[in-house]
Structures are given as C-alpha cells and as structure tokens.
C-alpha cells in the first residue's frame, strides 16, 4: 500500500512540474520575448532584407574590373495596397497602366501577403522622387541593392554576368536566394558566386497606418547587418587583356597567356566578345537576345571550348616524346625531298629541306621530319605491334594535358577526345597502321585541343617539364586565399635535359632567317615559339602561334589562334609578339611586322561572311594597302558591321611558312 501511495504523489508531482513549465513558456512568449511579437504583427512590421555589396573584382595589379553602383527595387505587398492614384506612380517609375496591371497581377499570383518586386532597377533620381510620395502608395516600399559596373568594358566572357536566380538555383542554394535576387550566371561571377555575394542582412521595420517607416523595431535589437562579399584579385593583367581584345576585334579567335612559374592566367581573350555592361540594367533581356543571336557567337568561350587542331604547334611536343623514348637524338637526320611517302601515297611537305635534324626541323616546321620520327615511334616494336606503340604514344601526349580538362577555376571547361588504338580499330577496322593516322604526327586529324591547353603546353616547355594548373584568381578576401591545388606541380614525364634542343629550334623559329615567325622577333627579348597553319574545311586556314619569353627564366607563355588568318606567321605570331612585348617591357616601340603596324592589325577584319545567316552585300576593298611592295590579299567585307575591310597580312617570305 505504501508503494502505491508513493507512486500517486510522484505522478501528481510530474503533472504539476509539466504545468509549471508550460505556464513559464507562455509567459516568456507573450510577455518576456518580443521575437514572437514580430512574427505575429506583419501588418505593422516588415522584414527588409539588406543586400550586401558584391565583392569587387580586380586585376593582378589592383585595377578594378568589376565594381558596384546603387539601384533600387520597388516592392509591393498586394493585400496592403489601398486605392490610390496609379497613374502618378506609373509616371514616376516610367511604365504604362497596362504594365502596372500586369505587374500587380504577377505580384498577387506570387503572394498577397509577402513582398515581391514590382519594378526593379530604379535610378537614384527615381528613388528620390518616389520617396517624397511614398505615403500616397500604401503597400509599396523601396528596397536598396547594388548592381555591377565594369569600368573598362572588357572581359565579357571572362567576368561573366549576373541575372535573377531561377527556381532551380534557389533550391540549390537552400533558400539563400528568393525570387528577384541576383546570382552569377557565367564566368568568374558564377565560379566564385558564394565568395562574391556576401551575406544578406535583415532589418525589422515598423510602419504606421500611413505607410511611413518609423524606424527599426526595438532599436534594431532583432536586426542583422549585411556582410559585403570578398574581393577577388584575379591573375589577369588588364593591359595585355585589353590589347588582346583590340587585336582580335572583328576576328574570330582566342588568346591565352600564362605565367609559367605559377599557372596564373595573364590574358583570357575570346573573340568576338561583348561589353559586360550590356548585361546590366533594365535592358539586360533585350541585350542578351541580341548577343545570343549574333551568328559569330560572342557567348561562346573559345579559350576553354574552342576546338582546334594544334597543327604544327604540336611538333615540339612530338619531338619531346621521341627524345624521351630514344627514338631520336638532337642530331638524328632525315631527308626531306619535299614530300613523305607511305606505300604509293605521297604526303606533301611545304619545303624541300634535304637532310635535316631536329633544330632546323622545328625552325622550318618540316612535315617530313616529324612524319619520319612518328614512323620510327610506331615501328619501334615491329610492324605487328603498331597499335600498342600508338597507345604508348598517346598516353605520353595526355601527360601534356591533351584529352582531358586541366581543372581551371572557371565553369564549362571542355576536353576533346584523344583517340586510343581501340578507337581507331572501331573506325578503320583492325588493319590500320601508322600511315592511316599519319596526320596526328603534325597535329592534324583526330587530335583536338583548346587554346588553354596549347598555352599550357608552352608553360610546360618553358618550365622544362612541369605545369601548375592554370587559374584565374590570385587571391580571395583579406587573406588572399588560393586553393592548394593551384600550387602543385604536375610533371609531363620528359627529362629536363631533352627540352633545350627543342627550345633551340623554337628560338630559331622566331629569331633566325629560316624561321617561320622571323618577322615577329622582339628587340632585346629572346622569344621562343612555333607557328601553325591549321586546315579549315570551311574557308581560309587558321593562323596559330604558341611560344614563351624570355628563353631563360620565362615570364609569359602564350597561345594565339586567329580563325581564317592563314599562315601562323601572318596574324597569330605578330599578335603574340605585340602582347609579349607589352607585358615584358610595358611599352610598344611602334615596330612593323610583315610591313604592318599594330593599328593595322587591330583594324584588319577577318570575320567570315555567313551566307546562310547574313544579308547579301557587295564586298568592298580598302584600296589603302599596308605595303604595296609585299604580297597582300584583300579580304571580303563582312556584313556584320558594314565597315570597309582591311587587307590581309602575309609573311614576307611565304616559302618559309609551314
């Protein structure tokens, strides 16, 4: 009985304790805490988000590439709107009555009780006028935010743009964004969105019955401050970025420059480009469609997505693999009679070089020399083992970054397939041999690279054997943080001793009388490089140049591709020469290359006429030739901008062009 008696009082005590806890909680909710008062009185209190300043983006030397300017959004809570003079509001914000009805209906569909954007991106002047009359517009309020401004109007594809977050992005970021918020959509703005966006603040504003703000509730006790986004210091050098964009104006192509010792990208040019300021403001939608509909695809990021055969620019890599494998040494000699024969088929070389060794083979870009070393590579284990030899060869090529992405800190990097022996068997049956795929020996056929990969190959050669992953951001925030993976060395599997003989040939390609880029040598700077002329089935060949400078302690590795530019020495090599000179000396000495000034290279128009997309127009020829004593080829005028074209620029001595 005593036990039952004790249990009774224990149970009663528990019930009393629970009752006291509940009473205490109710007292806290209703009297001691204001938090729940805020949630229950949205008719008098409104939660205003304070948008942080987006992080500033600068170049490597601190010059601002992207900054902020103030703007304002007109917000509405439909359930709180009372009858008012709608025409006066329309006149202030610059919309029609029809627009007003559409916008208000859209807000009602979203929510009658939650604020949504009625009109975005109001100017400071409109905001000032609106503030004076806000008492007349119950249910409306103004929200401050910032939008981007790009001072130099360069680097559209590099910097990217921001636009309103869609539902998928809102869900992906776990509720940080709400409809009407902006998010990075491309480029650096997208890649570093989390670092750039900062943290939104919240202000609980108290309003009276006349829709006039009375200040922050409880002296800001429940408010939180916005935290600005981190500053990004990019690796870009704005001087050569701007020069690269000027040189590629009215052309299709790409320029990528890398600092070999660090993997930092100095220039990232994709042409045609666009002014990033066109993607800011109330005309963004219209501007987007104009850029998107441009047949030359300004949104296409060629440094990472452009698919190009490297052409003769691949030859230094081919030579390094042969040296490492003992297939040749720097003195190995082959005879070039102006062609190379496999069975009954002759493959044409651009020159008759006679007996030729490695250094001259690179300087002259002799196809026969590189076909010969490829044959030796494929037959090293006998004719029956060519497929195995090819697989060993392509695995060595992959170590230079071909056939896979490099891992740049930028969205959308592409990698293009590098064929294996099995791929060729599927394509040609099991009876293929080195003669079937001979074109890959000189960077043609089934081998594709991006401009970034080409520049990275030059960085490997400049470093005598390794590269650091190319990257576009040098430091984040006050600590200048950079991910450790952008400091690691990646080795290409070639002994350092083999590079010097290849570099000798690349030095001669630019600095000797027999070189294919001899017109592009830089006074007092020893530049090493290799031209390429890439076959184009849709028009004039593409002009390619890859190189680095100076030879000792290299500071810049560069790849230039100019579509429809012809020989590598015609456009790509001169552009690389100008950019390298500007970067290393911070000056341009006004020299001529192939008889043309830098201004004439900038003005040259190589945009192809797209007959199926552009209106017909009679070609116009600028009669002001660059140099009437040298061979020049007039170009057809493009109808893209209805301007007179400039004449094409050809090497002084076409006999040395590869």
Secondary structure as GFF3:
##gff-version 3
##sequence-region A 1 658
A	DSSP	alpha_helix	2	27	.	.	.	ID=ss1
A	DSSP	pi_helix	28	32	.	.	.	ID=ss2
A	DSSP	alpha_helix	35	40	.	.	.	ID=ss3
A	DSSP	beta_strand	45	50	.	.	.	ID=ss4
A	DSSP	beta_strand	57	58	.	.	.	ID=ss5
A	DSSP	beta_strand	64	76	.	.	.	ID=ss6
A	DSSP	three_ten_helix	78	80	.	.	.	ID=ss7
A	DSSP	alpha_helix	86	93	.	.	.	ID=ss8
A	DSSP	alpha_helix	97	110	.	.	.	ID=ss9
A	DSSP	beta_strand	116	122	.	.	.	ID=ss10
A	DSSP	alpha_helix	124	131	.	.	.	ID=ss11
A	DSSP	three_ten_helix	134	136	.	.	.	ID=ss12
A	DSSP	beta_strand	140	149	.	.	.	ID=ss13
A	DSSP	alpha_helix	156	159	.	.	.	ID=ss14
A	DSSP	beta_strand	162	164	.	.	.	ID=ss15
A	DSSP	alpha_helix	167	172	.	.	.	ID=ss16
A	DSSP	beta_strand	182	184	.	.	.	ID=ss17
A	DSSP	alpha_helix	187	191	.	.	.	ID=ss18
A	DSSP	alpha_helix	193	197	.	.	.	ID=ss19
A	DSSP	beta_strand	201	207	.	.	.	ID=ss20
A	DSSP	beta_strand	213	216	.	.	.	ID=ss21
A	DSSP	three_ten_helix	217	220	.	.	.	ID=ss22
A	DSSP	beta_strand	232	234	.	.	.	ID=ss23
A	DSSP	alpha_helix	238	247	.	.	.	ID=ss24
A	DSSP	beta_strand	253	259	.	.	.	ID=ss25
A	DSSP	beta_strand	264	271	.	.	.	ID=ss26
A	DSSP	three_ten_helix	276	279	.	.	.	ID=ss27
A	DSSP	alpha_helix	284	292	.	.	.	ID=ss28
A	DSSP	alpha_helix	302	305	.	.	.	ID=ss29
A	DSSP	three_ten_helix	311	314	.	.	.	ID=ss30
A	DSSP	alpha_helix	315	324	.	.	.	ID=ss31
A	DSSP	beta_strand	334	336	.	.	.	ID=ss32
A	DSSP	beta_strand	339	342	.	.	.	ID=ss33
A	DSSP	beta_strand	345	348	.	.	.	ID=ss34
A	DSSP	beta_strand	354	356	.	.	.	ID=ss35
A	DSSP	alpha_helix	358	364	.	.	.	ID=ss36
A	DSSP	alpha_helix	367	378	.	.	.	ID=ss37
A	DSSP	three_ten_helix	383	385	.	.	.	ID=ss38
A	DSSP	alpha_helix	386	398	.	.	.	ID=ss39
A	DSSP	alpha_helix	421	428	.	.	.	ID=ss40
A	DSSP	three_ten_helix	438	442	.	.	.	ID=ss41
A	DSSP	alpha_helix	451	462	.	.	.	ID=ss42
A	DSSP	beta_strand	466	468	.	.	.	ID=ss43
A	DSSP	beta_strand	473	476	.	.	.	ID=ss44
A	DSSP	three_ten_helix	484	487	.	.	.	ID=ss45
A	DSSP	beta_strand	489	491	.	.	.	ID=ss46
A	DSSP	three_ten_helix	496	498	.	.	.	ID=ss47
A	DSSP	alpha_helix	499	511	.	.	.	ID=ss48
A	DSSP	three_ten_helix	518	520	.	.	.	ID=ss49
A	DSSP	beta_strand	527	534	.	.	.	ID=ss50
A	DSSP	beta_strand	542	549	.	.	.	ID=ss51
A	DSSP	beta_strand	556	562	.	.	.	ID=ss52
A	DSSP	alpha_helix	572	585	.	.	.	ID=ss53
A	DSSP	alpha_helix	598	603	.	.	.	ID=ss54
A	DSSP	beta_strand	632	634	.	.	.	ID=ss55
A	DSSP	beta_strand	647	649	.	.	.	ID=ss56
A	DSSP	three_ten_helix	654	656	.	.	.	ID=ss57
###
